[in-house]
Amino acid sequence: MRDMLLRHRWLGPELAGRPALGPNALRRFDFGMAAGIELTADVTLAAQLVDTVSAYVFGAVNQELAELRAQRRTGLTEDQWRASVAPYLRDVIAGGEYPYLTRRMREAEDPTATQSFEFGLACVLEGVSRAARPPR
């Protein structure tokens, strides 16, 4: 889904609204529901689980596409943009008002878009798996 949405940048908003009812969309829906039904026999819960994963994918791809739009609009790559805002952020950090932002800026690694997507998806799938388990 992510690859398709990145390839066809116009498609995300179309799929996020009312569902298309063509054969490809129906196959995609049925494929998702098959995965949901593997987790729970409750079809309502299965649909909610599939919708949750889909919402994550759409949101994550939208963030990636927003970065690409910003690059086109400004003419700056992400690295160039970071370099352009670095003096401001150094002043912000020096002010000491944002200790968590400071720590993030100084210590955290910057994963690639794919790494971020895969980490987030793994978190969502773990949550979906837990939600599908019957209460004890």
Contacts in CASP RR format, 6 or more apart in sequence:
PFRMAT RR
TARGET T0000
AUTHOR 0000-0000-0000
METHOD contacts of the structure
MODEL  1
MRDMLLRHRWLGPELAGRPALGPNALRRFDFGMAAGIELTADVTLAAQLV
DTVSAYVFGAVNQELAELRAQRRTGLTEDQWRASVAPYLRDVIAGGEYPY
LTRRMREAEDPTATQSFEFGLACVLEGVSRAARPPR
1 28 0 8 1.000
1 54 0 8 1.000
1 57 0 8 1.000
2 57 0 8 1.000
2 60 0 8 1.000
2 61 0 8 1.000
2 117 0 8 1.000
4 11 0 8 1.000
5 11 0 8 1.000
5 12 0 8 1.000
5 15 0 8 1.000
5 57 0 8 1.000
5 58 0 8 1.000
5 61 0 8 1.000
5 65 0 8 1.000
6 61 0 8 1.000
6 64 0 8 1.000
6 65 0 8 1.000
9 65 0 8 1.000
9 68 0 8 1.000
12 58 0 8 1.000
12 61 0 8 1.000
12 62 0 8 1.000
14 20 0 8 1.000
15 25 0 8 1.000
15 58 0 8 1.000
16 58 0 8 1.000
19 25 0 8 1.000
19 29 0 8 1.000
32 50 0 8 1.000
33 43 0 8 1.000
33 46 0 8 1.000
33 47 0 8 1.000
33 50 0 8 1.000
35 50 0 8 1.000
36 46 0 8 1.000
36 47 0 8 1.000
36 49 0 8 1.000
36 50 0 8 1.000
36 132 0 8 1.000
37 43 0 8 1.000
37 46 0 8 1.000
39 46 0 8 1.000
39 49 0 8 1.000
39 128 0 8 1.000
39 129 0 8 1.000
39 132 0 8 1.000
40 46 0 8 1.000
40 49 0 8 1.000
40 132 0 8 1.000
45 131 0 8 1.000
45 132 0 8 1.000
46 132 0 8 1.000
49 128 0 8 1.000
49 131 0 8 1.000
49 132 0 8 1.000
52 124 0 8 1.000
52 128 0 8 1.000
52 131 0 8 1.000
53 121 0 8 1.000
53 124 0 8 1.000
53 125 0 8 1.000
53 128 0 8 1.000
56 120 0 8 1.000
56 121 0 8 1.000
56 124 0 8 1.000
57 121 0 8 1.000
60 116 0 8 1.000
60 117 0 8 1.000
60 120 0 8 1.000
60 121 0 8 1.000
64 113 0 8 1.000
64 117 0 8 1.000
67 78 0 8 1.000
67 113 0 8 1.000
70 76 0 8 1.000
70 81 0 8 1.000
71 77 0 8 1.000
71 78 0 8 1.000
71 81 0 8 1.000
74 81 0 8 1.000
76 84 0 8 1.000
89 105 0 8 1.000
92 98 0 8 1.000
92 101 0 8 1.000
93 101 0 8 1.000
93 102 0 8 1.000
93 105 0 8 1.000
93 106 0 8 1.000
96 102 0 8 1.000
111 119 0 8 1.000
END
